Amino acid sequence: MLPAPPPSSLSDHDVVKLSTHLENKRVALVVTGGIAAYRTPDLARTLRRHGAEVTAFASSDALRYVAEDALAWSTNRAVITQLGYEAEHLSDANPFDAYLVAPATYNTINKVATGIADTPITALLASALGRVDRNEAHLLIAPTMHGTMHNQILIESLERLESLGTTVIPPRQENGKDNIPDHEVLAGWLSRTVSDSPLKGKRILVTGGPTPVAIDGIRRLTNKFTGRLGIAIATELYFRGVAVSLIHGSSGITPPSYLDHQIATSFDEYQTMVLNKLEGGEFKAAIFSAAVADYRPQSVVEGKIPSGGGLSAIELVPTHKVIDKVQQALPGLDLISFKYEQGLTHDELITIADSRLERGHTAVIANRGEEMGEGREQIAYLTTRESDPVRMVGKSAIASSIADYLEKR
């Protein structure tokens, strides 16, 4: 017999919070008449998972593809389909922080660009442009249509809207169409646009994952780390509006498409990518969470070592310390490093972290393999010269604490 689901403290309309990037932000989700409208209830819940209060405005054509009740359930409030005496399109009493038009059809884009306001949706967006002009709100549109409709008229309308302060979200182009982006991509664009983080627009490098070294032409020495923490850190910074770049070691885990990233398949590639990326001196900080190889074979066998027999000892030699090379080349760079140990006491771990601070590292994230949370979450300590170590539980908390610390700097 199929067992009943375990009880939950969430009510039917509640969502599991992923972040607070859109906390206290009122968002108008504007749904126009493309087939992609059927995906908007999930989009609304994604925005709510990041903290947004979402109100859906839907055109009559949109409601051919998505049920009004589904939108109301996913936003936990009534859907606005026509304008009444409360003048919902003006939102004077409780203004919106942002308007997200997704999907944005060819018809809607061209109407708004030319100032036509003959429907509830276009009247809403005319008002939105006025608020954008006063720096009171943000307008984002996600063009979604068949590729044959991506013509010069559309391009001129998009350019016109951009000149008026609208953010145009690039579509996911596939199978000859401008498709609506994934929900996390849209949430990321919205969060970056409304972000007031002091880190917004600043360039920060993040590294993560293992950096394998070759034994022969086929086999590699690597470690167990996946790079999920590096992805979590880069994602946290991305949602705050940072111009973040991620160098991710080869581990089988792929970073999300919206992150600017490179995949390093070896220690040598990793070293080259890091040094080349930082060479221009445009980055404000670098966060080194990669599990960099400490040793490599003194010589690499060409081809493949035959299998089936014994394998003699492999002589290992230390690798170069990439982080030391970075520190020497860019002494003014805010440098955050990671230190993982096993078999040490907490005090011994913090002593090692402090020694790195004395060598000029801005902050050190230190953790022990033996120390885990109740759910086997990673526990780490943010150590700085400014304050006592801060205990963090889980990758999300570590990522948020690093971003918070950089904001204070």
C-alpha positions in Angstrom: 0.0 0.0 0.0 1.2 3.5 -0.8 2.1 5.3 2.4 0.7 8.7 3.2 3.1 11.7 2.8 4.7 12.9 6.0 3.1 15.9 7.7 4.3 19.4 6.8 4.0 22.8 8.5 3.5 24.4 5.0 -0.1 25.3 4.1 -1.5 24.5 0.7 -0.5 27.9 -0.7 2.9 28.2 1.0 6.2 27.8 -0.8 9.6 26.5 0.4 11.9 29.6 0.6 15.0 29.4 -1.5 16.3 32.9 -0.7 15.3 36.3 0.4 16.6 38.1 -2.7 13.1 39.3 -3.6 11.9 39.8 0.0 9.5 42.7 0.5 9.4 43.2 -3.3 6.0 43.5 -5.0 6.1 42.0 -8.4 3.5 42.3 -11.2 3.7 39.1 -13.3 2.2 40.2 -16.6 1.1 37.2 -18.7 0.3 37.8 -22.4 -1.2 35.4 -25.0 1.6 33.0 -25.9 1.5 29.3 -25.5 4.3 29.7 -22.9 1.7 31.2 -20.6 0.9 27.7 -19.4 4.2 27.7 -17.5 3.5 30.9 -15.5 2.0 29.3 -12.4 5.3 27.6 -11.7 7.1 30.8 -12.5 5.0 32.7 -9.9 5.8 30.1 -7.3 9.5 30.4 -8.1 9.4 34.1 -7.6 7.7 33.6 -4.3 10.3 31.1 -3.3 12.8 33.9 -3.5 10.6 36.1 -1.3 8.5 38.1 -3.8 4.8 39.1 -3.4 3.4 38.3 -6.8 0.2 39.6 -8.4 -0.7 38.2 -11.8 -2.1 40.4 -14.6 -3.4 38.2 -17.5 -4.7 39.1 -20.9 -7.8 37.3 -22.3 -5.6 35.5 -24.8 -3.3 34.4 -22.0 -6.2 32.7 -20.3 -6.7 30.5 -23.4 -3.4 28.8 -22.3 -3.4 29.0 -18.5 -6.3 28.7 -16.1 -7.1 31.8 -14.1 -7.6 29.6 -11.0 -4.1 28.1 -11.4 -2.6 31.6 -11.5 -4.6 32.7 -8.5 -3.6 29.6 -6.5 0.1 30.0 -7.4 0.2 33.7 -6.5 -2.2 33.3 -3.5 -4.2 36.3 -4.7 -6.8 37.2 -7.3 -5.7 37.5 -10.9 -6.4 40.9 -12.5 -7.9 40.5 -15.9 -9.7 43.8 -16.3 -9.5 47.3 -14.8 -12.1 48.5 -12.4 -12.7 51.5 -10.1 -9.6 50.7 -8.1 -7.4 51.5 -11.2 -5.3 48.4 -10.6 -3.0 49.3 -13.5 -1.8 52.5 -11.6 -1.1 50.8 -8.3 -0.9 54.1 -6.5 -1.9 52.9 -3.1 0.6 50.0 -3.1 3.0 50.4 -6.0 4.9 47.5 -7.6 8.7 47.4 -7.4 8.9 45.5 -10.7 6.9 44.4 -13.6 7.9 41.1 -15.3 6.2 40.5 -18.7 6.6 36.7 -19.3 5.8 35.6 -21.9 5.9 38.9 -23.8 4.3 38.5 -27.2 5.1 40.3 -30.5 1.9 42.2 -30.3 2.3 43.4 -26.7 5.9 44.4 -27.3 5.2 46.5 -30.4 2.1 48.1 -28.8 3.9 49.2 -25.7 6.9 50.5 -27.7 4.6 52.7 -29.8 2.6 54.0 -26.8 -0.7 52.1 -27.4 -2.6 51.5 -24.2 -5.9 50.0 -25.4 -6.1 46.9 -23.2 -5.7 46.3 -19.4 -2.2 44.9 -20.1 -1.0 47.7 -22.3 -2.5 50.3 -19.9 -0.6 48.7 -17.1 2.6 48.7 -19.0 2.2 52.3 -20.0 1.9 53.2 -16.3 4.9 51.0 -15.6 7.0 52.9 -18.1 6.1 56.1 -16.3 7.3 54.7 -13.0 10.5 53.5 -14.7 11.0 57.1 -16.0 10.7 58.3 -12.4 13.1 55.6 -11.0 10.2 54.2 -9.0 10.1 50.7 -10.5 11.7 48.3 -13.0 10.2 46.8 -16.1 11.5 43.5 -17.5 10.2 41.7 -20.6 10.9 38.2 -21.9 10.2 38.1 -25.6 8.7 34.8 -26.6 7.6 33.9 -30.1 8.3 32.0 -33.3 11.5 32.8 -35.0 9.8 34.2 -38.1 8.3 37.0 -36.0 11.8 38.1 -34.8 11.9 40.8 -37.5 13.2 44.3 -37.9 10.0 45.8 -36.4 10.4 43.7 -33.2 14.1 44.6 -33.0 13.3 48.3 -33.3 10.6 48.0 -30.6 13.0 46.3 -28.2 15.6 48.9 -28.8 13.0 51.6 -28.2 11.9 50.0 -24.9 15.5 49.6 -23.8 16.2 53.2 -24.4 13.2 54.0 -22.1 14.8 51.9 -19.3 13.2 48.5 -19.9 15.3 45.4 -19.3 15.0 42.9 -22.2 15.7 39.4 -21.0 17.3 37.3 -23.7 15.1 34.4 -24.8 16.2 30.7 -24.7 16.6 30.2 -28.5 15.9 26.7 -29.6 14.2 24.9 -32.5 13.8 28.2 -34.4 12.0 30.0 -31.6 12.5 32.6 -28.9 11.4 30.5 -26.0 10.7 31.7 -22.5 13.8 31.2 -20.2 13.8 28.8 -17.3 12.2 30.1 -14.2 15.4 30.4 -12.2 16.9 32.5 -15.1 13.9 34.8 -14.9 14.1 35.0 -11.1 17.8 35.8 -11.4 17.3 38.6 -13.9 14.6 40.1 -11.7 16.6 39.8 -8.5 19.7 41.3 -10.2 17.6 44.2 -11.6 16.0 45.2 -8.3 19.2 44.5 -6.2 20.5 47.3 -4.1 23.6 45.4 -3.0 26.8 47.4 -2.8 28.4 44.6 -4.7 26.1 45.2 -7.7 28.1 45.5 -10.9 31.4 44.6 -9.3 33.5 41.7 -10.8 34.2 38.8 -8.5 35.9 35.5 -9.4 34.8 32.2 -7.8 36.5 28.8 -8.2 35.1 25.4 -7.2 35.4 21.7 -7.8 38.4 19.4 -8.2 41.4 20.0 -10.5 42.5 16.5 -11.6 46.0 15.6 -12.6 46.9 13.0 -15.2 48.6 9.6 -14.5 48.5 8.5 -18.2 46.5 9.5 -21.2 43.3 8.0 -19.7 43.5 8.0 -15.9 43.5 10.9 -13.5 44.0 11.5 -9.8 41.2 13.6 -8.3 39.3 14.0 -5.0 35.7 13.7 -3.8 34.7 17.3 -3.9 32.0 18.2 -6.5 32.1 22.0 -6.7 28.5 22.4 -5.4 29.7 25.0 -2.9 31.4 27.0 -5.6 28.2 27.0 -7.6 26.2 28.1 -4.5 28.6 31.0 -3.9 28.5 32.1 -7.5 24.7 31.9 -7.6 24.3 33.9 -4.4 26.5 36.7 -5.8 24.8 36.5 -9.2 21.4 37.1 -7.6 22.8 40.1 -5.8 23.8 41.7 -9.1 27.5 40.8 -9.1 29.4 40.4 -12.4 30.5 37.0 -11.2 32.8 34.5 -13.1 33.0 30.9 -12.1 35.9 28.6 -12.9 34.6 25.1 -12.1 36.6 21.9 -11.9 35.5 18.9 -13.8 33.3 16.8 -11.5 30.2 15.8 -13.4 28.3 18.7 -11.9 27.4 21.4 -14.4 26.8 25.0 -13.3 23.5 26.6 -14.3 23.5 28.2 -17.7 23.0 31.7 -16.4 26.3 31.7 -14.6 29.4 32.9 -16.6 31.6 29.9 -16.2 34.5 27.9 -17.6 35.2 24.2 -17.0 38.7 23.3 -16.0 39.4 19.6 -16.8 42.9 19.6 -15.2 45.1 21.4 -12.7 47.0 23.0 -15.6 43.9 24.3 -17.2 42.7 25.6 -13.8 45.9 27.5 -13.2 45.9 29.0 -16.6 42.2 30.0 -16.5 42.6 31.7 -13.1 45.7 33.7 -13.9 44.4 34.7 -17.3 41.0 35.7 -15.9 42.6 37.9 -13.2 45.3 39.3 -15.4 43.6 42.6 -16.2 43.1 43.6 -12.6 39.3 44.3 -13.1 38.2 42.0 -10.3 37.5 43.3 -6.8 37.6 39.9 -5.1 38.4 36.2 -5.7 36.9 33.4 -3.7 38.9 30.2 -4.0 36.7 27.3 -3.0 38.2 24.8 -5.5 39.7 21.6 -4.2 43.0 22.2 -5.9 45.3 19.2 -6.4 48.2 19.4 -3.9 50.3 16.7 -5.8 50.8 15.5 -9.3 52.8 12.6 -10.8 56.4 13.5 -11.5 56.0 12.1 -15.0 52.9 11.2 -17.0 52.8 8.0 -19.1 51.9 8.6 -22.7 49.0 6.5 -23.9 47.4 4.0 -21.5 49.1 2.0 -18.9 48.2 -1.7 -19.6 45.5 -3.0 -17.3 45.5 -6.4 -15.6 48.9 -6.4 -14.0 50.4 -4.6 -11.0 51.1 -0.9 -11.0 54.3 0.3 -9.5 54.4 3.2 -7.1 53.6 6.6 -8.6 56.0 9.3 -7.5 54.2 12.4 -6.6 55.5 16.0 -6.5 53.9 19.1 -5.1 51.9 21.3 -7.4 52.3 25.1 -7.6 50.2 27.1 -5.2 47.9 29.0 -7.6 46.5 31.2 -4.8 50.1 32.3 -3.9 50.7 33.3 -7.5 47.5 35.3 -7.5 48.5 37.0 -4.3 51.9 37.9 -5.6 50.5 39.3 -8.9 47.5 41.2 -7.4 48.3 42.2 -3.8 45.3 44.5 -3.6 42.8 41.8 -4.5 40.3 40.8 -1.7 41.2 37.1 -1.5 39.0 34.6 0.3 40.4 31.1 0.7 39.1 27.8 2.0 40.9 25.4 4.4 39.6 21.8 4.9 41.2 19.5 7.5 40.6 16.2 9.2 41.9 14.9 12.6 42.3 18.4 14.1 40.5 20.1 17.0 38.5 23.2 16.4 41.1 25.4 17.9 43.8 23.9 15.8 41.7 24.5 12.7 41.2 28.2 13.6 44.9 28.6 14.3 45.7 27.4 10.7 43.0 29.9 9.4 44.5 32.7 11.4 48.0 32.0 10.0 46.5 32.5 6.5 45.1 35.8 7.6 48.5 36.8 8.7 49.8 36.0 5.2 47.4 38.5 3.8 44.3 36.6 3.0 41.2 38.8 3.5 39.1 35.9 4.9 39.4 32.2 5.4 36.5 29.6 5.4 37.7 26.8 7.6 36.1 23.4 8.2 36.8 19.9 9.5 35.6 16.7 7.9 34.4 15.4 11.3 32.1 18.4 12.0 28.7 18.0 10.4 25.2 19.3 11.1 22.2 17.2 12.1 21.3 16.6 8.5 24.9 16.0 7.5 25.3 19.6 6.4 28.7 21.1 6.0 29.7 23.3 9.0 32.4 25.9 8.4 33.8 29.0 10.0 34.2 32.4 8.5 37.5 33.8 10.0 38.5 37.4 9.5 40.8 39.9 11.2 37.8 42.1 12.0 35.8 39.7 14.3 35.6 36.3 15.9 34.9 33.3 13.7 31.3 33.0 12.4 29.8 29.5 12.4 27.9 28.6 9.3 25.8 25.5 8.6 25.1 24.4 5.0 26.2 25.6 1.6 23.5 28.2 1.3 24.5 29.8 4.7 28.2 29.7 3.7 27.4 31.4 0.4 25.2 34.1 2.0 27.8 34.8 4.8 30.6 35.3 2.3 28.4 37.7 0.3 27.3 39.6 3.4 30.9 39.9 4.5 32.0 41.3 1.1 29.1 43.8 1.2 30.3 45.1 4.5 33.8 45.7 3.0 
